[in-house]
């Protein structure tokens, strides 16, 4: 009886999602709800909700009020995987296997069968097990770089820690408030303004993406998401405190500083630590911004296809996406409109995936003591994480693909 009831609920849920097309705007069932939206009914029941999940306070707390969800899920992860799980109906973005697995019901520039930009929580493309992921099951773990001086603080993470299913000013439903930090949002007076102006931290260079950020109730029928080829935008207004880097440091706070006293948990104590520049254009590497005058011994490689031509099949191609200016580069990626250059920015997602990676660490990238490295003595990577740290390429391929040493 219980199985039949669950099946009936799931069939109702699936049919509602299938009927959601006429009212879909930015993220289909997520966000930009028009006045006569049907999207609420795809997830909620006002008087007969079956899930005990409670809604999350944007400032970090959790209410005791029910989220009124049409599901038997008891965790946020279970609920999201109803659509975004392995072979689940309702969404083409399979975040478990890290793959765009079916043809979308609305136009996108995504490639069916290709790996998602964010990777996956179990695999990165079926058959490539993830070697590190952000947590998503609600359990507690260490947020490296959180706080001020220690290696990190305990933090519980699930899908709703980073994403707001009802839409935000930011790219990919990234929340406007994370860990008590405002990283996006809306201006005006929310008490009287029904559709206030967006003030995003994170934007995109996808076709039709609104560079000013997503409004709450405006449809964007010309927006073509690209879930399989990264088209990240530069920080709005070139503001170095914004962009995806400004968003990520809401949790990884210490990493916002080029150098500071910090105990990284690697045995080196709390001395001053130095960090790779981020949220800056690659032109910062060149004297006076002149691409023929590198500050180091040679130019940075920003054309990844040229790098691959040099290596052939010996080194698989790994895209290290830079952040581009959406106002000057538009149109389908296949038209060649997005070209890496020294005016583009390096951000957190240039080197790392957001959900999970299948990159493998060996040799000096896999040591037990990062202060006294001995190859292949660790458990999958160097301390403090001791894993692949969400890096896009094996070992330190993310370094070599730019620096060409």
C-alpha positions in Angstrom: 0.0 0.0 0.0 2.8 2.4 1.0 4.6 1.7 -2.3 1.5 2.4 -4.3 0.9 5.7 -2.5 4.5 6.7 -3.1 4.2 5.8 -6.8 1.0 7.9 -7.1 2.7 10.9 -5.5 5.7 10.5 -7.9 3.4 10.2 -10.9 1.5 13.3 -9.9 4.8 15.2 -9.4 6.1 14.1 -12.8 2.9 15.1 -14.6 3.0 18.5 -12.9 6.6 19.1 -14.0 5.7 18.1 -17.6 2.9 20.6 -17.6 5.1 23.4 -16.2 6.3 24.5 -19.7 3.9 27.4 -20.5 4.9 29.3 -17.4 8.6 28.6 -17.4 10.9 31.6 -17.6 14.5 31.6 -16.4 15.1 28.3 -14.7 11.9 26.5 -15.8 10.3 25.5 -12.5 12.9 27.6 -10.5 12.6 31.3 -10.2 11.2 34.3 -12.1 7.6 33.4 -11.3 5.0 35.3 -13.4 1.7 36.3 -11.9 -0.2 33.2 -13.1 2.7 30.7 -12.6 1.9 27.0 -12.2 5.4 26.2 -10.9 4.4 26.3 -7.2 2.3 23.2 -7.8 5.3 21.3 -9.2 6.8 21.1 -5.7 4.3 22.2 -3.1 1.0 21.4 -1.5 -0.6 24.0 0.7 -2.7 21.7 2.8 -1.6 18.1 2.0 2.2 18.2 2.0 3.9 14.9 2.7 7.5 15.9 3.4 8.7 17.0 6.8 11.5 19.1 5.4 11.7 22.6 6.8 12.7 25.8 5.0 16.1 27.4 5.5 16.6 30.9 7.0 18.8 32.8 4.5 20.9 34.1 7.4 21.9 30.6 8.4 19.2 29.3 10.7 16.5 26.8 10.0 12.8 27.3 10.6 10.5 24.8 12.2 7.9 25.6 9.6 7.2 23.0 7.0 8.4 23.7 3.4 5.1 22.1 2.3 6.8 19.8 -0.2 5.0 17.3 -2.4 7.4 14.5 -1.7 8.2 11.7 0.8 11.8 13.0 1.0 13.1 13.6 4.5 16.3 15.5 3.4 16.9 18.3 0.9 19.3 16.1 -1.0 16.6 13.4 -1.5 14.1 16.0 -2.6 16.5 17.6 -5.2 17.5 14.2 -6.5 13.8 13.6 -7.4 14.6 15.6 -10.5 18.3 15.9 -10.6 19.3 12.4 -9.6 20.4 9.4 -11.7 17.9 8.8 -14.6 15.4 11.0 -12.7 12.6 12.6 -14.7 12.1 16.4 -14.5 15.6 17.7 -15.3 18.4 17.0 -17.7 21.0 18.1 -15.2 22.0 14.9 -13.5 24.1 16.2 -10.6 24.8 12.8 -9.1 26.6 11.4 -12.2 27.7 14.9 -13.3 26.2 14.6 -16.8 23.6 16.3 -19.0 21.7 13.1 -19.6 18.7 13.9 -21.7 17.4 16.4 -24.2 16.0 19.4 -22.4 12.4 20.5 -22.7 13.5 24.0 -23.5 16.4 25.2 -25.7 19.9 25.2 -24.3 23.4 25.1 -25.7 24.2 22.0 -23.6 25.5 18.8 -25.1 23.6 15.6 -24.2 25.9 13.1 -22.6 28.6 15.7 -21.8 29.9 16.4 -18.3 28.3 19.2 -16.3 30.3 22.3 -15.6 30.1 21.7 -11.9 31.0 18.0 -12.2 29.1 15.5 -10.1 28.7 14.2 -6.5 29.1 10.6 -7.4 30.7 10.5 -10.8 31.9 13.1 -13.3 30.4 11.5 -16.4 29.3 7.9 -15.8 32.1 5.6 -14.9 34.5 8.3 -13.6 34.0 8.2 -9.8 34.4 11.5 -8.0 37.5 11.9 -5.9 36.4 14.9 -4.0 33.1 16.8 -3.7 31.4 19.5 -1.7 29.2 17.8 0.9 25.5 17.7 0.0 23.9 15.2 2.4 23.5 17.7 5.3 26.4 16.2 7.3 29.0 18.4 9.0 32.6 18.7 7.7 35.4 21.2 7.7 35.0 24.4 5.6 38.7 25.0 4.7 39.6 28.7 5.0 36.5 29.6 7.0 36.9 31.9 9.9 40.1 34.0 10.3 43.2 32.1 11.5 42.4 28.4 11.9 42.3 25.7 9.2 38.5 25.9 9.0 35.3 25.5 10.9 32.7 22.8 11.0 29.8 23.4 8.6 26.8 21.4 7.5 26.1 21.5 3.8 23.2 20.4 1.6 21.9 21.7 -1.7 20.1 24.6 0.0 23.3 25.9 1.5 24.4 27.2 -1.8 21.2 27.3 -4.0 17.8 28.9 -3.6 15.2 26.9 -5.6 13.0 30.0 -5.9 15.6 32.0 -7.8 18.1 34.7 -6.9 19.9 37.6 -8.5 22.8 35.3 -9.2 23.8 32.7 -11.9 22.6 29.1 -11.3 20.3 29.9 -8.4 23.3 30.8 -6.2 22.0 32.3 -3.0 22.2 35.9 -2.2 23.1 35.3 1.4 25.6 32.6 2.4 27.1 31.9 5.8 25.8 35.3 7.0 27.4 37.2 4.2 25.5 39.1 1.5 26.7 37.9 -1.9 24.0 39.2 -4.1 20.4 40.4 -3.7 18.1 43.2 -4.7 18.0 46.9 -4.2 15.2 49.3 -3.7 12.7 48.9 -0.8 11.6 45.3 -0.6 8.7 46.4 1.6 7.0 48.3 -1.3 8.8 47.2 -4.5 7.4 44.0 -5.9 10.1 43.6 -8.5 13.2 45.4 -7.1 16.4 45.8 -9.2 18.9 42.9 -8.9 22.4 43.4 -7.5 24.2 40.1 -8.4 27.7 38.9 -7.5 27.8 36.1 -10.1 26.8 36.5 -13.7 27.3 34.5 -16.9 28.3 35.0 -20.6 25.7 32.5 -21.8 23.4 33.5 -24.7 20.6 35.8 -23.6 21.9 36.1 -20.0 20.7 39.3 -18.4 23.9 41.0 -17.5 22.2 43.1 -14.8 21.1 40.0 -13.0 17.8 38.1 -12.8 14.7 40.1 -11.8 12.2 38.3 -9.5 9.3 38.3 -11.9 10.6 38.9 -15.4 10.7 36.0 -17.9 13.8 35.5 -20.0 12.7 33.5 -23.1 15.9 34.3 -25.0 18.2 32.9 -22.3 20.0 29.7 -23.4 21.8 28.0 -20.4 24.9 26.1 -21.2 25.3 23.4 -18.6 28.2 21.6 -20.3 30.5 24.4 -21.6 31.5 27.0 -19.0 30.7 30.6 -20.0 31.4 32.3 -16.7 31.1 36.1 -16.5 33.6 38.6 -15.0 32.7 40.2 -11.7 30.0 42.8 -12.2 31.5 46.2 -12.8 35.0 44.6 -12.5 34.5 44.7 -8.7 37.2 42.5 -7.2 35.0 41.8 -4.2 32.3 40.2 -6.4 32.2 37.4 -9.0 32.2 33.7 -8.2 35.3 34.3 -6.1 33.5 36.9 -4.0 30.7 34.4 -3.6 32.9 31.5 -2.6 34.7 33.4 0.1 31.5 33.8 2.0 32.5 30.4 3.4 36.2 30.3 2.5 36.9 33.7 4.0 40.6 33.6 4.5 41.3 32.8 0.9 40.2 36.3 0.0 43.5 37.6 1.2 46.7 37.3 -0.9 48.7 36.7 2.3 47.8 36.5 6.0 48.6 34.6 9.2 46.8 31.3 8.9 47.1 27.7 10.2 46.4 25.7 7.2 46.3 22.4 9.1 49.2 21.0 7.2 51.8 21.0 10.0 53.2 24.4 9.1 51.7 26.3 12.0 50.1 29.7 11.9 52.7 31.8 10.0 51.9 34.1 7.1 50.5 32.1 4.1 50.6 33.3 0.5 47.9 32.6 -2.0 47.6 32.6 -5.8 46.0 35.8 -7.1 42.4 35.4 -8.0 39.5 37.6 -9.2 42.0 39.5 -11.3 42.6 39.7 -15.1 45.5 37.7 -16.5 46.9 41.1 -17.8 48.1 41.6 -14.2 50.8 39.1 -15.1 52.2 41.3 -17.8 54.2 44.6 -17.5 51.9 47.4 -18.4 49.4 44.9 -19.7 51.6 44.2 -22.7 51.2 40.5 -23.7 54.8 40.5 -25.0 56.2 41.5 -21.7 55.5 38.7 -19.1 56.4 39.4 -15.4 57.8 35.9 -15.3 60.1 34.0 -17.6 57.5 33.3 -20.3 53.9 34.1 -21.3 50.9 32.4 -19.8 49.1 30.0 -22.0 45.5 31.1 -22.3 44.6 29.3 -25.5 43.9 25.8 -24.2 43.3 24.3 -27.6 46.9 25.3 -28.6 48.2 23.6 -25.6 46.3 20.5 -26.5 47.6 20.6 -30.1 51.2 20.6 -28.7 50.5 17.5 -26.5 48.2 15.6 -28.8 46.6 12.6 -27.2 49.3 12.3 -24.5 47.5 14.7 -22.2 43.7 14.8 -22.3 42.2 18.2 -22.9 41.0 19.8 -19.7 39.2 23.2 -20.0 40.3 25.8 -17.5 37.5 28.3 -18.0 38.3 32.0 -17.5 35.7 34.6 -16.7 34.6 36.7 -19.8 33.0 40.1 -20.3 29.4 39.3 -21.4 28.9 42.8 -22.9 31.7 42.3 -25.5 31.4 38.6 -26.1 28.0 37.2 -27.0 26.4 34.7 -29.3 26.7 30.9 -29.4 30.1 29.5 -28.4 30.2 27.5 -31.6 30.5 30.8 -33.5 33.9 31.4 -31.8 32.7 34.5 -30.0 34.3 33.5 -26.7 38.1 33.5 -26.9 40.4 33.4 -23.9 42.6 36.5 -23.6 44.7 38.3 -21.1 41.9 40.6 -20.3 39.8 37.7 -18.9 39.7 37.0 -15.2 40.8 34.0 -13.2 38.3 32.9 -10.6 37.8 29.9 -8.3 36.0 27.9 -11.0 39.0 28.3 -13.3 40.8 25.7 -11.4 38.1 24.0 -9.4 34.7 22.3 -10.0 31.7 23.4 -7.8 30.1 20.0 -7.2 32.8 17.3 -7.6 35.8 16.2 -9.6 37.3 12.9 -10.9 40.8 14.3 -10.9 43.4 11.9 -9.4 46.4 12.9 -7.3 49.8 11.0 -7.4 53.4 11.7 -6.8 54.1 15.0 -5.1 50.4 15.8 -5.4 49.7 12.9 -3.0 51.8 13.3 0.1 51.2 12.8 3.9 53.2 15.9 5.0 53.0 18.9 2.7 55.9 20.5 4.6 58.2 17.6 3.9 56.8 16.0 0.7 57.5 12.4 -0.2 55.7 11.1 -3.3 52.6 8.9 -2.9 52.6 8.8 0.9 49.2 10.4 1.3 45.6 9.3 0.9 44.7 11.0 -2.4 46.1 14.5 -2.1 48.1 16.9 0.1 46.9 18.2 3.5 44.7 19.7 4.7 42.0 18.2 2.6 44.1 15.1 1.7 42.1 14.6 -1.5 41.8 16.1 -5.0 40.4 19.4 -3.6 37.8 19.7 -6.5 40.6 20.5 -9.0 39.8 20.1 -12.7 42.9 18.3 -13.8 45.1 15.4 -12.4 47.9 16.3 -10.1 48.9 19.9 -10.7 47.7 20.1 -14.3 45.8 23.2 -13.5 49.2 24.9 -12.9 51.0 23.7 -16.0 48.2 24.5 -18.4 48.7 28.2 -17.8 52.3 28.5 -16.6 54.0 26.2 -19.1 57.1 25.4 -17.0 
